[in-house]
Amino acid sequence: MAENKIQATPLTEEQLKKREEALVAGEAKLKEAQEALKQEKKDFAESKKGAKAEKVVPGEKFEFQGMNKKFRDTAPKSIRYDGKAWTQAELIKDQDAMNDLVSSNSNLFENL
């Protein structure tokens, strides 16, 4: 097995200063990035609190084949069906759409 003969050469005072300056600059950049991340986390947490504080709009109620049902409160207010965006009220008025959606056991609805 061949033996590697690598010798380390000591750094000069100037080289050491340059390395130290680069380290200090890198640490400053890192600290700035950490502060920015901390602020982003804080902003995100505050926006999440604001989203929870928004009032939940209840889903539309309707009768389907003699049973009282309603759209869940968590159901989207605009629903894509048959290539078109429909409001809950528009879907309720369309018997074919309601037959398709309710009979498919969609999780958009709940029984009353």
Secondary structure as UniProt FT lines:
FT   HELIX           13..53
FT   STRAND          61..64
FT   TURN            65..66
FT   STRAND          67..71
FT   TURN            73..74
FT   STRAND          78..81
FT   TURN            82..83
FT   STRAND          84..87
FT   HELIX           88..93
FT   HELIX           95..103
FT   TURN            104..105
FT   TURN            107..108
FT   STRAND          109..111
//
